[in-house]
Amino acid sequence: MRPRFQLILVAAVVCFTSLAPPAPPVTAQVRRELPRYEGRHYVIHTDLAGDELREAELRMARMAEEYHRRTRGFAGQVNQKLPFYLFRRKEDYLAAGGMEGSAGFFNPGNDTLMAIAGEQVSADTWHVVQHEGFHQFARFVIGGRLPIWVNEGMAEYFAEGLFTGDSFVTGIVPPARLARIKKLVRAKQYRPFRQMLPLAHADWNAQLTQANYDQAWAMVHFLAHAEGGRYQEPFVNFMRAIGRGQPWERAWLDHFGPADGFEARWADWWNALEADASVALYARATVQTLTSTLARAAAQRQRFRSFEDLSAAARDGTLKIDERDWLPPALLKEAFEEASKLRKRGATLALSPSGAAQTVACTLKDGTRLVGKFTLSGGRVTEVTVTSNAGK
């Protein structure tokens, strides 16, 4: 489940998976009262409507695709649509079996994913859903008995992903979270790996702390991205071995070696990471959303001479988008606001000449160049990609 913690100056949501006794199943009365929608990968039960409902279905579809894409090497396939309950009111969430003090949770007793939308769906809402949704996904397709640090660390990894309309950008290191990790590492206040690796679910639940979630996330992030991707293949093989039923202890030794040496490399890497480590990834998310916007306009034969013209069309509502390729208006607004911030920090943004398939090009102050491209078929957007001269 997901209790809320009060962090300094900011009320933040921290992700939890409850492995306490299962909550009761969603009641028949709630099932009758909540409208039911068949999404691409989920059956969504919610009292949301309009753009909020459309965004929920779109995000959930892209979220499932991102889980599959990033776990392709060690996970199977979901062969059914998974149940997701999204409640406007906290009272309804609790009445349906939601746990007091949480903003969302995955109940392994009935395979149900649940969350509170609140009066206005926010980034916090989706952070919760992306975290808890991974637990649901893992139960169906990974198999084996995942160590708690892997399960929670991967859930937090996906929770930090940035939605771009057509996909997600993952691997983000939020500056505030990096600062917390550095503090843990420098003060040696994290759990030694010889304690963290074998930590039981019950022991995790007995001490639900921000530090444990940060460390689990930092361990998974390190395996996914550190040292030029050195640990990616061993991590995939480690997860595959667990999925086949091999005890995690044997799988760890086979693919990573003794914990002590690994812990030292982990601590050194995080200690040396720069505060702006994810600047290019944040920019990538912005460029990807802008490219998704441009692609939809191009599908409607709308052309722009410059990035300024594209921005103006977004502001004055003249941007053309087929209803079948709808994007949340708030997402587009945020993307153009982020583009403005990038320019103020010294980045350049431009469109390629309008005679050919246009691209969105962003050059950051440090020289990193991101280029967003798209493909169309039958008047629909089929693919949006962003390449970088940094090779990411």
N, C-alpha and C positions, 0 to 999 in steps of 0.2 A: 504494500500500500504506500501511500504518499502522505506523510504528515507534513505540516508546514513548519519551517524554522524561521525565526526572526534573525536575519543577518544585519550587520551594521548598516544603518541608513536605508536598507532595502528589505522589504518583505519578499523572500524568495521561496520557491517551492523546491523541495528536495525529494528525490525519488526513493520510494521504498517498495519492496515486494514483501507482502506479509506471508509468512509460512506458518503462521499460527493456525489453530483449527479453522477449517474453511468457513467462510461466511455462508449464510443460508442462500439457497438459489433465488434468483430473481422471481418475485412472486407473480402468480398468474394474474392478479389484479393489475400490476404494473405492466405486464405484457399486453393486457387488453387496452390500457389507457394510452400507452405510448405508440404513436404512429411508427410503422415499420417500413424501411426502405431497403431495397435490394441494390447494394453497391457492387462494384467490380470484384472486390475481395472480401467485403464484410456485409453482414446483414446489420443495418444500423437502426437502432430503436432510439428515437429522440423526440423531444418536443420543440426542437429548434425548427425554424422554417426559413424560406427565402434564401438570401445569400449565405447566411450562416450554415444552413443545411447543405447547400451546394459546395461550400468550402470544406465542410466536414467530409463529404464523400470524396472530393478530389484529394484532399490531404491523406485520407486513409488509403486510397488506392496507391498514391505515390509512395507512401510509407511502406506498404507491403512490398512494393517493387524494390525499394531501397534495401529492405531487410534481405530479400532474395539476392540482389546483386552483390551485396557485401559479404554474404555468407555462402556464396555459390560453391566454394571449395569444400565445405564440410556439412552443409545442410541439405535436406531434401525439399520436397514440394508440399505446399498445402493443397489438399484435394477437395476442400470445401470452403464455403464462406464462413468466416468466423463471426461470432456475436459481439456486438459493441453497443453499449448503452451510454448515451450522453444526455445528462439531465440538466435542465436549466436551473433547477432549485436544489440546494443542498438537502432540504427536507425530503424530497422525493428520492434522491440518491441514497440517503440513510434508510428510508423506508423500504427500498428495494434490496437492502443488504449491504450497502456501502458502509465502510468502517469509520466510526467517529474519529475526527481529527485528520482524516485523509482527504485528498482532492481527487483521488482516483486509485484504482487497484485492479490487479488481475486475480481472479479467484480460481485457483487450480481445481477446486472442488466441482465446479460446473463449467470451466473453460470460458468464463465470461469476463470481458474487459468492460470496465465501467469508469466514468469520470464525470466531474461537475463542470458544466460550462460557465455558470455564473450569469450575472446580468449581461455581461458582454464577454464574448469569447476572446481570450488574450493569448499572448505568447506563452504565459505560464500554463494555460490549459493544454496547449499542444506539447509543451515540454513533458507534462505528466503523461499524456497519451502516447507519445513516442517512446517514453521509458517503459510504461506498463505494457504497451503493445508488443514490445520485444519479448517480454516474459511469455506472453501468449504465443507468439510466433515460435519461440524456442521450445516450448512444450510440445508443439505439433511437429516440428521438422528437424530438430537437432538430435534429440535422443540422448541416451546415456544419462549420467548423473553429473550435471555441471557443478563445479565448485562454486560456492556462493560469490566469491570475488569475480569470477568470470561472468556469471549471470548478471550481477548488479553492475559490473564494470561495462559490459557491452550495452546494457540497457541505458546507462548514462551516456555512453558514446553516441548512441542514436538520439537520445534526448537533446543533445547539443547540436544536432543537424539543423541546417537552415533550409527551409522550404522555398523553392524557386518557381513553383507553378507546374513545371513539367518534371521536376525531380527534386532531389535534396543534395546539398553540399555537406559532406560529413568530414570529420577530422578536425573540427574547430577546437581551438584552445582559447576559451574566453579569458581575457586578461585577469579578471577577478579570481577565477579558479586557478590560474597559473600562479598568482601571488600566494594563494593558500597552500598550493603544493610546495612551492619554494620554501615557505615558512616551515612546513612539516619536515622537509628534507634537511634544511639547515639546522633546525633544532633537534633533529632525530626523534621527532614525536610521532612518526608513522609506526605502524605495526611491522616488526621485523618479518621478512618473508617466510621464515621458518614457522611463524605463528599465523600469518595471513593465508598462506597457501592451503593449509589443512583446516582452516576455520570452519566450524560446523554451522549449519543454518540456525540452529537454536542459539548458539553463542553470538552470531551476528545479530539476531533479533533481540538478544538481551542487552545489546549496546548499540542502539541505532544512533550513530553520530555522523555529522557532516564529514569528519576526517576519514571514516571508513569508506564512505561513498566516493570521496575525492581520491583516495588511494586506489580503490578498485578501478575507477575510471582511468587514473594515471597509468596503472599497470597495463590495461587493455590498450590504451592509446600508444604507449611505448611499443608494445608488440606489433601494432598495426603500422606505425610510422617511423620509429626511431632508426637512426643510423642508416639512412638511405633505404629503408625497407628490409633490412637484414633479417628481421625476425618474422616477416610475413609468412613465408612458407613454413617455417617451424610451427608457427601459431596455427595455421590451417591444419597441419598434420597432427598437432596436439588435439585440436578440436575433433578431427576426424576419428582419432583413436578413442577419445571419450565416447563419441557417438556409437562406436562399435562395441562399447562396453568395457574397454580397458580401464582399470583403475587410474585415476588422475595422477597418482604418485609415480607410477611407472611411465605414463605418457609424458609427464614433465621431465623426468630424468632423461628419457630417450631423446627429447627434442630441445631441451634447454640446459641440461646439466645441473650441477649443484645450485641451490637457491642463493647461497651467500655471494658467489661471484656475479650472478645475475642481478642481485639486489644492488650491488655496488655500481654496476653499469647503469642501471635504472636511475639511481640517485644522482649520479654524475651528469647524466643526460638532462634531467629535469632542472638541475641546478644551473646548467649552462644555457638553457633555452632563453631566448630573448623575449621581452615583454610583448613585442609586436609580431610574434611568431606566426600569427594567423591573419595578418593584414591582407595577404594575397588571397586567402580563402574567403574572407569577408567580401573582398572585391569580386571574386569569382561568382559568389552568390548573387551579387548585384548585377553583374554582366549577364549572368544566365537568365535572370528574370527580365532584364531589358531585351535580351535576344528573343525570349519567348513572346514578349510584347510585339517586337518588330515582325516576328514570324507570322503572327496572327493578322497584323495589318497587311503584310505582303500577300497572304492567302486571299485577302479581299481586294487585291490589286491596288492597295494604297501605298504610295511611295513618298519618301521624304528626302529632301536635299541635304539635310544636316541633322545632327543629333538634337540641336535646338528645336528644329521643326517637329521632331518626334516628341520631345518633351512638351512642346506647346499643344500638340494634339491630345496628349494625355491630360494636360491641365484643363483644356476647354471642352473636353468630352467628345471630340470629333474622331477619336481613334476607332477604327472599325475592327470588330472582333465577332466572328461567327459564334452563335450561342453554343454550338457543339464544342467549341474550343475556349469556353469561358474561363476567365481568370478572376480571382477575388479582387475587386477594386482597391481594397485596402492594401493588398500586396503590391499592386502597381504603384500606388501612391508612395508607399514606403521605398520602393526601388528607385524612383526618381528623386526622392529626398536623399537617399544614400548616394546617388550619383552626384548630387550637388555637393555633398560633404566631401566626396572623393576629389572633386575639382578644387575645393578650398584647401585641400591638403596637398595640392600640386599635381594631381593626376590629370590626364587628358582623356576625353571621351569623344569618339567620332564615329560616323557611319561611312562605310565604303561608298563609292559612287553608285548612283541609283540605276545605272544601266544594266547591272548584273544582279545576281542574288546578293542582297546587301548583308554586311556583317557589322557587328558592334565591336569596336576596338577600344581598349582601355590600356593606357600606359601609366604605370604607377611612378612615383617620384624616384624609386630606386632602379627604374629601368625594366621592371617586370611588365611584360606585355601579355594581355589577355584578349583573345579574339573569340567572339561568339558567332556561331554559324547555325543555320537551320536548313531543314529539308521539308518540302511540301509534297503532298500527293492528293490529287482529287480535291483540291481546295482546302485540305486539312493539314495541320502541323503534325509531322511524323517524327521529327527528331530535332533536338536542340543540344548543341555541344559547345563547350568552351575549351580552347587549347591555350597553353601558356608556354612562353619561352623558358620558364623555370622547370619545365618537364613534369609539372604536377597536374 
